Amino acid sequence: MQRRAFLKKAGIGLAAGAGLAAVPALAESLPEVKWRMASSFPKSLDTIYGAAEQLSKRVAGLTQGKFQIRVFAGGEIVPGLQVLDAVQQGTVECGHSAGYYYVGKNKAFAFDTAMPFGLTARQQNAWFYYGGGLQLMRDFYKTWGILNFPGGNTGTQMGGWFRKEIKTLADLKGVKMRIPGIGGEIMARLGAVPQSLPGGDIYPALEKGTIDAAEWVGPADDEKLGLYKIARHYYYPGWWEGGVNLSFMINLKEWEKLPQLYKDAFEVAAAEANLHMLAEYDAKNPAALGRLLKGGATLHPYPKDLMEAALVAANEIYSEEAAKNPAFKTIHEPWKRFRNDEFQWFRIAEATYANFAFNNVK
């Protein structure tokens, strides 16, 4: 018995060894592929920009260095808000960006990133991976010649920095605020003047007075941008960004040229980057918030009347857009059902636990 067991184990070991030995041989038979990835983000924001670098290193490692992806920060090849165009046109093979930067082309892009009063980070991943969301978004992106992969999530974002305190909805009138996507459209309906700016342009615009307020991500990144030095009133929550998904966008024609091993490597690396970005933000934000408060920032919740008006405006926009935009309607209807079910479930365990535990820390 012992001899047979030993031989059996030895056989398994030999087979495994043969498989490992085959990996370098397989890699040698595969072509060298060099891609360029345009990021929408500056290198200084290492967590959000870093997801692309992480993917690049992981893909290279999984393919024995045969598939190389060089990452370029926003502005190095194309401006940060033109990444989707660069991928679609083949200027670069792939990009790392946020779908809602491109709602001017079609509001359906927002579902890929975040919808006001929409899904949290966990719920967004549930929708993508198990709720049919990824297929819905891929069907939409395909019409633009692009394949998308979830590529990181920031979690629920903060509500931005303001020069002057916002005590009521009326105080928002005329405020020039950097805020993209449908959130910006809602702010416009509430009386503000929204602006779309890439991350690297926010501080200069705030410093020059071109804008009066700006939202970016949360404490870890906001601290690096230095927004608290100019606008000290820090609002929460970012009701338009409950769980912000970033995407890796790939030119479909270039994707179809890849060997299957390279496709698999990219998919694995993207999933890892998606996981790690959220974990890194969750780990970094508490200490960063503490430093911001010590540096003179003042925390404020958004006024209740502003939140209520924003929710009404969001629902109006969704109804109006679904009535005239077939692509938006196709995604919105199943997305809304999924969101409502998730919210009901999270109310039972998650929210009850959080409301008690978070408010009773000793």
Buried (B, 14 or more C-beta within 10 A) or exposed (E): EEEEEEEEEEEEEEEEEEEEEEEEEBBEEBEEBEBBBBBBBBBEBBBBBBBBBBBBEBBBEBBBEBBBBEBBBBBBBBBBBBBBBBBBEEBBBBBBBBBBBBBEEBBBBBBBBBBBBBBBBBBBBBBBEEBBBBEBBBEBBEEBBBBBBBBBBBBBBBBBBBBEEBEEBEBBEEBBBBBBBBBBBBBBBBBBBBBBBBBBBBBEBBBEEEBBBBBBBBBBBBBBBEBBBBBBBBBBBBBBBBBBBBBBBBBBEBBEEBBEBBBEBBEBBBBBBBBBBBEBBBEBBEEBBEEBBEEEBEEBEBBEEBBEBBBEBBEEBBEEBBEEBEBBBBBBEBBBEBBEEBBEEBEEEBEEEEEEEEEEEE
